[in-house]
Amino acid sequence: MFNSKYNHFTVEIDSQKVVTVSLCVADRPMNVLDWSVMNELDQVVAELEQCKAARAVVFRSHKESGFLAGADVHGIAKITSPEEVRRLINFGQNTFNRIDQLKVPTIAVIHGPCLGGGLEWALACDYRVARNNSSTQLGLPEIKLGLIPGWGGTQRLPQLIGMRAALDLILQGKSVDAKKAKRIGLVDRSIEPEVWDHEVAAFITSCVDRKVLPRRRSGDGFLTRWLTIVMARRQTRSQQMHYPAIAAAIEAVQASASAKIDGFEIERENFAGLIATRTCRNLLDMFIAREAARNPGTWIRSRGDVNLREPIRKIGIVGAGIMGAGIAQWAATRGFSVAIKEIDGASVEAGRKRIHDLVQNHAKRKSLGVADIANLLGRIHICSDAAALDDCDLVIEAAVEKESVKASIFRTLGTRTDRDAILTSNTSSLSIESMANVTDHPNRVAGLHFFNPVHRMDLVEVVVAPQTDEETVTRLVGLVRALGKTPVVAKDSPGIVVNRVLFPYLGEAVRMVSEGYDVEQIDNELRAFGMPMGPLELLDQVGIDIALHVANSLRDVLPEAQSVVGPLAALAEHDQLGKKSGSGFYRYAKGTRRGVSILPPGVRLRGENSNQRLPKKDDEVGFSDDTLSPIQRRLVYPMLIEAVRCLELGIVDYPWAVDLAMVLGTGFAPHRGGPLHMIDAIGRDTFTENLVQLRSLHGARFSMPQFTYDAARMNDDCQTY
């Protein structure tokens, strides 16, 4: 009755006349929709339309990895023709519309990811059931790629769950678990794993017997819809300039409620218009770069196969301070066993409390029960016994940032731990090579630099010393991926990538304050540029004392850092350490910013910089148009310069790795694609001309790097892996 020669589908009909269409995309670990899959789905639907015997149709995945992760982003990124975009969107819309119009009940059986086109497929069905476990997530994340749902998502979702809830999902690109999906009406059943097969079968039978009716469409009234659209436009006004997909999504969702407008056409045309925007292209590049970074083969180019030992299961941590505790809590949530070594009983108790608070906060965010909390805490063991780390597969040193202390720790670890154990440091400023040299197996030593707060920051810098071997790098990249993070592999160097590129920006902001620029004006300009917060607020968040330590560590590689040490030291001497002390560049009360601080006299630059001019309105004179304001240009260009130098010095192998690190590690305006993408957007000639002008005004730190890179190959390197 059905074609048995599909590459990606199997179609079967049982004794109840229920047709089950199972998706198993060939040669993919997870189901995605590309042209070949969509063409076969179109053929399957054509057969379903002709099948008179069927009483119901069930769509499900044959892969345990999940239902459907959405459209193939690599395929989307390769589309350049507007006509090809419209053809793709029109094809998908028509296919899902035909599923929507089948004469028999249709049921989507969902486990694991059901995202993007996968959810749009499920929305075209009459019913949806979802397995209630941690891997099941439903959402429309297209906004994160600078796009909107294009296969009916902007039309069907508002009709199913209401316009407000639909806009919340679409504009934030967030996903929901099975329980919340049931609560908001996105699915009809949330089924526990232990009764999954039985309950799914029972639900299908109920649908066949018409004992369950499809969920009624949302009954939003005109006033509710109007207010929802008005509020959505108002709340996103500041973002729409950088992210045109926001306005496009709101327009398409609004059209879903109109009988006079073809909402599917609005959706189709808006999608086609977005895919050529620079924002979309930059976000697509970032997605592809992140995929490449998470593949261990990316970082071991043409070096042959690496024979790996057993996977890392037990993680040891030296120090239960902010970073050590954060790493421990996160590793435990990902199923790892964690052992922490502290120096004494008081430190053990302080660390235990810190970890307990982190686990409780995690449980609150994830709505975990008492048993789950106990399970998480049970995976973490903290003590002062030197033997605690002896049987660990990996040890992460997260102690105080003193070279002598770290040398002592690594010397001890080198003698106590197994020779196959990997030893790492969370430092971003001290030499991994020096730490490796005090052990008798330096090939197993590397850096593993997490960012604070660990549970929120996606990036981990994997730092390779000259002695570090390929197997160690491969195992660490695999570990970072298992932790749900994104690795960027970099050469051992002060500041690695993120701090090295970021510090010239932060330092320039400190210089500008010392010259008389307004603190709030500086931060406001950089938020308008697209940064999550301004440089001075960021310094307050990080801590002035931490920034001072970084400045001192970078003086050998960034000579201009020396001139920033004085102002930061003056703030530290007056206990203006930022948010944690109640004042820095701003004043804080109970963690909330309360205005600008009175800065101590030492913040003024001394010596040759004492006669620096105050801001002038003619700062724009002599610059070529790069769309930046004078303040933005002066602060952002130092990052662009240092990003190129990271390539010049071979700190990373790929241009895209610099951009990925800066977006994930600092929040560098994602829509701009990172520092190197931004140089391409500005144009090399314009960038060079403006650097000449900046150098004449502010000094040699604005000199143009001699190194150039092939921008055309930036994303080819991503696509290769």
N, C-alpha and C positions, 0 to 999 in steps of 0.2 A: 504493500500500500504506500509506504514511504521510501524515499530515496535512501539507500544504504551506503552511498558512496560519498557522503559529506566528510570533509576533512576535520571540521570543527564541531560538528553536531552529531548526536544520535537521537533518533526519534522512534519512540515505541508506543504501542497502544495496548492497554491491559484488558482484562475481562470485564471491567466496569466501563469500558470505552473511554477511559481517560488517556489522553495523549500526553506523554512526558517528553519534553524537548530539553535535552541535556547539553550544555555548552562545555567544551573542553578544547580550548584554543591550542592548536598544535605548536610544539616547540616554544612554549611560554610557561614560566612558572606560575603565572597568574593570568586569568582571562582579561583580555583587552579587546576593544573593537577597532579593527582596521578594515580596509576595503574588502579583503578576502572574507572576513567574518561577516561583514554587513551584506555582501552579495549572497552568501550562503543563507543568512537569516531571511533575506528576501525570498529565496527559493522555498525555505521551510514554511514561511507564511503563505506563500502561494498554494502549497500543498494542503495546509490547514484550511484555507478558504474552500478547497474542493472536497474536503473530507466530510461526508454527510453522516458518518457513523459516530463521530466524536461527541461526547457529552461534556467534556471539559478539557482544557489544555493547561499543563503545568510547565512553567519555565524554571529551570534550576541549573546549578553548576555541577559538573562532574569532578571538579577539582576541590580538594579539601582546603586549598589556599583562599577560596572565597568565590562569591558570586561573579562580580565583574568590577574591575578597577577603573573602568571608563574607557574613553577613546585613547588610541595610541598617540601619545604626545609627540613622539619623534615624527610620526606621519604628519601631524598637524603642522609641526615646525617647518616641514619641507614644502608646504603649500605656499605658493607665491601668487598665483592667479586668482583674482576675485571670482572669475567664472568657476574655477575648480572648487572654491570654497562654497559657493552657492549650490553647486551640483552635489557636494557632499552633504550639506545641511538639508537640502531638499530631499535627497534620497533617504536620509535617516528619519526625517519628519514623516515622510510618506509611509515608510515601513512601520514605524510605531503607530501611526494613525490606523493602519490596517489591522494591527494587533488590537487596538482599542475597539475596532468595529467588528471583530469576530463575533459570531452569533452565539457562541457557547461561553460559559464562564472561563476566565483566564486567571491563573494564580501564579504569582512570583514567589518562589521558595528561596529565601535569602539567608546565607550564612557568610561570615567574613565581610570584606569590603563590598559595598554596593554604592559606587560613586559615579558621579558624572553621567555619562551615557548609560551606565548600568542602572542607576536610579531612574533615569528617564524611561528606560525600557520597563522597569517595574511599575512606574506610574501609568503606563499605557495599559496595564492589566487591571482587571476588576478587583482583585484581592492581592494582598501582600502578607506573608508571614515571615518572621525573622527569628533566628536562633539567638537566645539571650546569653551571649558570652562576650568576653572582652574584645575579640577580634571583629565582631560584627559592628560595622559603622556604615551609616547611610548619610549621603550628603551630595551637594552640588558644588564642588570646589573650583569651578571654572574661573571665578573672579580672581583667584590667586595666580592665574596665568594671563590676566588682562583680558579675559573673554567672559561670555555669558553662556548659560546652558543653551544649546542650539537645536536639540531634538525634542522640543516640546516641554522642557522643564519649567520655563517661565510661564507657561500656559496651564499646565495640569497641576503643578504643585499648589498655586494659590487657590484653585478650585477645590482642592482636596483638604487642605489644612488651614485655609484662610490667608488673606493677603499679608497680614502682619507677620505671622509665623513663617510664611514663605520668604518674605524679604529678609527676615532675620537669617535664615539659612543661606540664601543666595548671596546677599551682600557681604556676609562674613566668610563665606566659603567653608563654614564649619560643618562637622558631621555629628550625628547623634547615635547613641546606642539603641539597642532593640527596645529597652524599657521606655526611653524617652520618645522613640518613634511611635510606640503604641499610645503613649500619653497624649501626644499632639495629633494623633489620628493619621500618621503616615503609614502605619501598618495595622492590620486587623488583629494579629496575634503576636505576642512575644512569648516564645516557647523555650523552656529550660532545656539544656543539652541532654539531660538524662532521660527525658521523655520525647525527644525531638522526633524520631521516626514515627512513633505511635501517634503523637498529636498532629503531625503534618498529615498523615494518612487520614485521620479522623476529620480534620478540617476539609480536606479535599472531598471526602465523601459527603460532608454537609453541604458543600458548594454544589456538587453534582445533584443532590436531592433538593436543592433550593431551600435548605433550612437556614442558610446564611445569605443575607442580601448584601450587595455591595454597599460600602459606606456612602452615605449621602454626601453630596457635594456641599462645600462651605456655603453658608447663607449670609455672608457679609452684606450689609446694606450699603446704599450709596454713600451715606455720610461717613460710615466707618472706612470704606475704601478711600474716599477723598482725603480724610484726615491722615490715614496711613501713608498715602503717597506724599502729602505735604510734609509730614514729619520726617519721612525718609529723605526727601530732598534737602530739608533744612539740616538734618543731622550729618549729612555727608557732603555738604557744600564745600568744605575746605579740602576734601580729598578728591573731588571730581576733576580738578585741574590736572592732577597727576595720574589719576586712574579713570579714564573715560568709560571703562566698562561699568562703573557704578551708575552713571546716568543712563546708559544703555539698558541696564538690567531693570531699573525702575520704570523706564518707558515701556519695556516689554511686559513686565508684570502688570502695569496699569492697563495695557491693552487686553489682558486676559479677561477682564470683566466687561469689555465693550462688545455689544452685539453689532456695532456698525464698523468695527475695525477688525481686520484679519490679524490677530495676534501672532499667529505662526509666521506670517510674512514679516511683521515687525521684528520678531526674534531672528529670523533668517537674515534680514538686511543689516540689523545691528551687529550680529556676529561677523558677517562678511566685512563690515566697516572696521571692526576692531582688530582683526587679525593682521592688518598691515601697519598698525600703529607701533611706534617705537617702544611704548610701554609693554605691549603684548610680546613683541620680539625679545625684549630684555628679560621678561619673566619666563618665557619659554626657554631661553638660553640658560637661565638660572636653574630651572627644573632639570634640564638635561645635564648640566654640570653636577648637580647634586646626585643624580643617578650614577654618573661616571665616578664621582668621588667615593661612593659606597661600594664600588667594585674593586676588590683587592688587586685584580689584574691591571688596573689603571696605573698603579704605582710601581709595578714590577715590570716595566716595559722591556720586552725582548731579552729577558734574563733567564729564560728557561723555566721549567716547572719547579715548584718548591714543594718538597715533601714535608707536610705539616705533622706535628705531634698531636696528641689528644687536644681537643678544644679546651679553652680556659673555662673552668667551672668555679674555682674558688679564688676570690680576690682578696688580697691583703692591703691594708692601708696604714701608713704611718702618720698618725695625727688625726684627731677628731675635731679639728677647728671647723670653721665655716665651710671650707672646700672639702676637707676629708669627710665630714659628716654628710655633706650634700652628695658626694660621690657614693658613699656607702648606702644612703637611703635610696638613691636612684638605682644602683646596681641590684639592691634587694627587690625592688619593684619589678625588675626584669628577670627575676628568678635565680640570681647568683647568690652563692653563699659568701659572706663577707666577714673577715676578721680584722679588727682594728687594734693597733698597738699604741698605747699612750705612755707617757713618762712616769706617772704616779697615780695614786688613788684619787686625788682631787681632780686631776685632769680626766680620769676615767668617768667620774660622776658627771662632770660638766659636759663631756662628750655624749654620754648616755642621754642626758636631758635634751641636748641639742638634736640628737637623732630622733628621740621620742617626739619632739615637737614637729620635726619635719614629716615624720610618718603620720602624725595626727592631721596635719594640714593636707597631706596627700589624700588621706582617707576622706576628709571632708570634701575635697574637690571631686573625688571619684565615687562618693557615697558608699564607702566600704563599711562592712559590718565588723563586729568585735572579733570574730574568728579570723577575718582577713587581716586585721591590724596585728593580731597576735602572731599570725603566720609571717608577716613582714618583719616584725621585731625579732622573731625567732631565727631569722636568717642572718642577723647581725650580732656578732660577738665582740665585745670590747673589753680589753684588760690591759694590764701593765706588764704582763709576762712576756719576756723576750722570745719565748718559744711559740707565741701565738701565730707567727707568720711562716713558720718552718715548712708547712706543707701546702703553701699557697702556690697556685699556678702563675700568678701575677701579683706583684706588689707595686702599689702606687705611693710614692713618698709625697706627703702633703704637709710637711713640717715648716718651721720658720724659715724665711728666706735668708739664710746665712750659709755661705759656702762651706765653712768649717763644720757646721752642724750636718749638712747634707753629705759631706765626705765621710763623716763618722758613721752616719746611717748606712750609706752604701757599702762601706767597708764591712760593717757587721752583717748586712744582708747577704753580701757576697760569700761569706763563710757559712752562714746558717741555712740559707735556702737551697733547694735542689738546683743542680747545674742547668736543668731545663727551664727553670722558672725565669720569667721575664721581670726585670727590675726597671721601674719607670719613675720619673719625677714629674710633678704637676707644675714645676717652675716655668715661667716664661722669660726669665731674665738671666739665670745662671747657666753655666756651661754643662751640657749633658756629657760632653766628651770628658771633662774632668771627673765627673761622677763615675763614668764607665772605667776610667783608668785605675780607680782604687779597688776594683773587683778583679777576680781571676777569670771571669767570662764576660768581657766587655761587649762581645757580640750580642748579648742578651739584654743590653741596656739601651733605653730610649727615653724620650720625653712623651708624656701624655697630658697635654694641657687642656683642662676643662675650663669652662667659663662660668661665672657666678651670675645668677643662681643656676645650679646644675640642672634642676628639673625643668627649667624654661629654655635654657640656651642649647641650641641644636649642634653647635660646632665643637669639635675636639681637634686640636692640632697634634698630630703625631710627629714627633721631632726625632730626626735621624742623625746620630753622630757618625763620624767616619768609621767607627768600628761596628756599628749596628748591621746585622746581617739581614738578608732578604726574608728569611723565615720569620724573624721577629716583626718586621714591618707588616708582613701579610697577616700574621696572627693578631696584631694590634688593630689593623684595619677591620678585620673580621669581628673583633671584640667590640669596637666602637659601633659597628653596624648592629651587633646583637643588643647593644645598649639603646638602640633606637636613635643614635646620634649620627652626625655626618663628619667623616674624617677629612682633613686636609694634611697631606704629608709634606713636611718642610725640613730643610737643612737646619742643623743646630746653629743658631745665631741669636744674639740678644734681641728680645722682643718677638722673635719668630716672625710671623706675618702680621697678625692683627695689631699687636701693640706697636710694632715697628712702623706700620703705615698710619696708625691712628695718632701716635704721639705728636708728629709735626702739626697736626690739626689742633690738638689740645694745647700744645705749646704756643701756637700762633694766637689762640684765643687769649691765653694768659698775657702774652705780649701786648695784645690790643687793649686789654683792661689797663695794663700799666701805662699805656699811651693816652688813656682818657676815654676810651670807648665805653659806652653804657653796657652793663652786664646783661640786662634784659633784652636790649636791642640785638646784641650778638646772638643770644639764644633764640629769639623770635625769628631772626633771619634764617637760621639753620633749620628750624622746624618748618618754615615755609619752603625750604629747599627739599625737605622730605625726610630729614632725620627724626627719629623718635623723640629725641630731646636735644637741646643745645649742648655745646661742648662744656660750658661752665657748669651747667646742671649735672652733666655726666661726671665731671670731676668731683662734684659734691657727692654723687651717688657712689662712685668708686672709693672715694676717700682721698683727701689731699696727701696723707702720709703714704698711701700706696702709690699715688702718682709721683710723689717725690722719689720713692724708691725706684720706680721705672725710669724716671728721668736720669737718675744717677747711673743706672745700669746701661743706659743707651748712649752715654757721653762719648764712648769710644767709636761708636758707629754713626752717631748723629751729633756732630760737634755743636750744632745749634741748641741741643738740649741743655748745654751748660748755662745759657743765659736764662733758662726757665727755672733752674734749680733755686735761684735766689728768691723769687716771688713765692714759690711753693713752700720753701723753707720758712719764710716769714709767716705765712699762714699757719704752718704747723707749729711754730714757736708760740703763737698766740692761741693755740688749741682750737683753731678754726679748721677742723678736719673734714668738714662737710656735714652731711645729714646725720651721721652717727654722733657728732659732738654738739649738734644744735646750730652750728653755723659754719659757713665756708664762704663761698661767693654769695650765698643766700642765707637767710635766717630760717630756722625750722622750729616748729612747736608740735610735739607729739607726732613727729614724722611728716608733718604737712608744711609746705613752703609758705613763709609769711612775709616775703619781701627780700630786698637786697641787703646784704650785710655792710657794715662799715669796715672797710678793708684796712689792715695795718699799713703803716708807712713803708715797710719793707717790700711791699708788693710792687712799688715803683722800681723800674729797671735802673741800674746804676751805671757809672762809667760812660762808655761811648754811646750808650742808648739814652742817657739822661735828658737829651734835648729832642727826643722824638716828638714829632708834631702831633697835634690833636686831629681828630677826624675833620676832613674838609669835604665840602659838597662837590668839589671838582675831581673827586677820586676816580670818576668814570672817564675822565679825559685821557685819550691816548690808547684806550683798550678797544679791541675788536669785539663784536657782539658774540657772546657765548651764552646768552640768556641769563647770566648770573648778575646779582647785584654786587657792588664793590666789596661788601663784607663777606658775602658768600664766596666770591672769587678768591679773596685773600685767604680764607680758611680752607677751602676745598682743594685748591691747587697744590698745597703741600702734600696732601694725601695722594694726589695723582702722580706727583713726582716720585714719591717713595714707592708707590706701587710698581712703577717702571723699574726702579732700582732693585726691587725684589727679584725681578726677572734677570736684570743685568748681573746680579750677584749669584744667580742660580739657587736662591733660597727655595723656590718652587720650580717645578718643571713646566707648568702650564699657565698661560695667562688667565684662563678661566678660574684656576684655583685661587688666585689672588682676589678676584671679584667675589667668588663664592665665600671665601673666608671673611671678607669685609661685610658682606650683606648679612651672613649668619652670625658673625661674631660681634658686630657693632650696630647692626640695623641700618647700615649705609643704604640710603634711599633705594628700596628694591626696584622701583619703577625705572631707575636710571641704570640698573644692571651691574653696578660696581664701578670702581675707579677707571679701569681700562676701557670698559664699554663707554664710559663717559668721555674719555679722550677721543674716541672714535666719533661720538655724537657731536662734540665741539668742533672737531676737524683738526688735523695736525698743524696746519698753517696757523689757524687762529690760536690754538694752544701755545705754539711756539712764540708767536707775536706777543701774546699776553704775558708769557713768562719773561720776555725781555723787558717789558714795561714794569712788571712786578719786581724784577731784580734791580732795576734802576731806582725804584722807590724804597725797597726794603732790604736789599742785600743779596749776597751770594747764595743764600739758602733757596732762592727761587731759580737757580740755574737749571737749564734743561739737561736731563740725562743724555749721555752719548748713545746709550743702547736704544735700539728700536726693535719692535716685535711685529710679526706678521698678523695683523688683525684678522685677515681672512681665514687664518688657520685656528683662531680661538675656539670656535665651536666644532670644527672638524675633529679636533683632538677629543672632544667630548663624545662625538658620535661614534668614534672608533671603538669605544669600549662598552 
